[in-house]
Amino acid sequence: MDDSASHDNWLFSRSMSRRQLILNGLAAGLSLPAIGLLLEACGSSTPAPSGGGTVGGTLELYSSTDTAQQVADAFGKSTGVKVKNYNDDAGVVLARIEAEASHPKADVYLLSDAEGMAGLGQQGRLQAYLSAQRSGMSDLALKVSDPAGLFTAIGLSGAGPFIYNNKALSTSTAPVDWPDLLKPQFKDQIAMTDPAFSGPSYGAIFGILQRMGDGPGWQFLTSLFHNGLKVYKTNTPTLAAVESGGRQIALAQDSAAFYDAVAKGAPLGVNYPTSGVVLQGDVIGIEAKSSNVATAKAFVDYVLSQKGQTAEIGDAATGKGVSGDAWIIPIRPGVTQDPQRVSSGINWTIVDLNKAAQQEASIKQRFKTLASS
């Protein structure tokens, strides 16, 4: 290698720290404006994730959030990495992950089901990664993230607040806490999404059991069915039943079932139950047998970053509401979102995710039995 090439590598290496680049620039006699241009150029590249490795190739993403594709597209545009995104309801995605247990195809899982992700961790399906971006996350987001780094929250929402038809009910006549749902005036007026397909619905059910205790919790759910609770497969028919007036109240994820619908003109209101509503985390984790670990880590870093979080909420930041999950609460305090997204003054229930994962199969089966009885 000739001397000029060695000099260029010494001066312009993108892997060096900003401080070292400044010092090298000064030593080479560059002006401060020239050094500023170098810093800007280096800052435009994709930093290697913690642990090193080469970022590139194709990233296999399995996801269950509405916004996963726009985030994947933004990451691909920023890095040149091709992202193949398989997206479906959380229950369907988890079933595929289980079917591929012996030969995993995905590199990264981005799920609207923190309980399901905790279950993958318990099965040894995830590898720990404590991204440096965690330092900029809110305390609330860290509460629904695995402390060892098996999974990290990428967005927050409420699982199971009372979403009501505001032509039939007002803030004062709508239920304000869980026992209100058992009142005679709400008989045959409550809808809910099937927890077999919806991670947030399972989170809401587990939250009831955690808050009330196992015995009283199941008695409450039994009474709820006696009062005419109807279970729909997905959020779409659940919300449609309330928007049309066929049902007055939906227990559903607020971001997907309320804020986006209101932005589009739906006649809906929401009350957050006073005794608590589950803080639901959309979470991200890396497959333990990923063949592209460096790129997987870079994707996690990106989604947790300021830029990635802005892509995650999409046009909801301007009130347009590109999709339901665009209305999640960002995990970084500095990311601005439309003010109609309520994120304060809510009594959050933080569920024991590991316990929820351990009991998921039995709780879902018992709930299914109640629904069919």
Summary of the structure (lengths in Angstrom):
residues: 373
radius of gyration: 23.2
end to end distance: 78.7
largest distance: 86.5
contacts: 1278
relative contact order: 0.17
helix: 47%
strand: 17%
